[in-house]
């Protein structure tokens, strides 16, 4: 059995975890909204049409924030189309996904849903076809208390109190040629700067996210990020990151996706710090990793201009869930700079929650690692010193067979270790040195694994892939020896007695 040495000290911490690390994303795309969170004819729908079975699972995931309304969708979206009496709202062609948008759900409905789900909205403005003035008007409608045309219109539409959205995205993926109103870095920087000025004049309390690069393969990466930050460094609080992973047939490369995510984060951090130095600024730029997931970006031919067609409905396997867990470790390991991370997306569209129109709701395999880390990955991220054998990948070079991080929660005095074993043949014995925490007792060891890496959850067999509890070892003199099964995702929770 391979052995991994694991050292954690309570005094060696990376950062407090921002709860927004466990955020998600709802875009007007496919069935994310319609027959996802909203389906008035569903047996569980409330008086506003929101599916309660879906909301229960979202609450189980403990998602604190959701980005809305896009995504590519937002770059052609007029927020005014989604307010006022529903019978008066226009049906529009959505150029981004070539569907028809009914506008049954708009900003006021979304804020009602968010309150019911105990979620803080993260709102994106249109900097594709939209103007800086449009962005300012949107903030005014949502956040200004009253006595202006737009704030009084909000009241007329049923919301006397302002929505008080505090986090706003300055567009979406504006570096991408696929984006409606695509701009080069200089033109985006100038436009976003004017939008930022107006938006903060309307509400000085808001935080802003600048569009970073949409991916690492685009030729302008990371020069785009440098240029944009040189325009916006003192006006924004975050630069966005987007990164997706899929299995191209090499399991070692896919399992090692966490190494690419960490390289990607380090590149953006370095770029931001260069701009900080160039500007002689005392401000540290943080990252909003507001799109990430496993996503199989296959091309699907659909009939144009349908309403809520089944777009991007990936069905996730056990292998996908293992890779997903490794990515979550990477985000936590960079909690000093990554303050926001949005799993893209939340329901139906490349999502951990999947619905049938008029029917049941399903937990996909990726639901479980997200739920575990969102629930128990709070508190402080600890700096883990790991001595492990490596395995060879084509894309990432030699990387450790175990990807892991650990958190310490002062509130309940617990340590949680998250670990992905990438070894395809052997279990691993993990020897963890934890003596700085005092007396310890293992609460549980939960494993996600199985004989079939391609296994999925279905409506007919919804618990085909789910975590299992295994026997827990004793902690002796501050040391823990625990077996991590081959090709498995693990959560080990430990209580501290003093």
Secondary structure, 3 states (H helix, E strand, C coil): CEEEEEECCCCCEEEECCHHHHEEECCCCCCCCECCCECCCCCCECCCCEEHHHHHHHHHHCCCEEEECCCHHHHHCCHHHHCCCHHHCCCEEECCCCEEECCCCCHHHHHHHHHHCCCEEEEEECCCCCCHHHHHHHHHHHHCCCCCHHHHHHHHCCCCCCCCCCEEEECCCCCCCCCCCCCCHHHHHHHHHHHHHHHHHHCCCCEEEECCCCCCCCCCCCHHHHHHHHHHCCCCCEEEEEEEECCCCCHHHHHCHHHHHHHHHHHHHHHHHHHHHHCCCCCCCEEEEEEEEECCCCCCCCCCCECCCCCCCCCCEHHHHHHHHHHHHHHHHCCCCEEEEEECCCECCCCCEEECCCCCEEECCHHHHHHHHHHHCCCEEECCEEECCEEEECCCEEEECEEEEEEEECCCCEEEEEEEECCCCCCEEEEEECHHHCCEEEEEEEEECCCCCCCECCCCCCCCCCCEEECCCCEECCEEEEEECCCEEEEEEEEECC
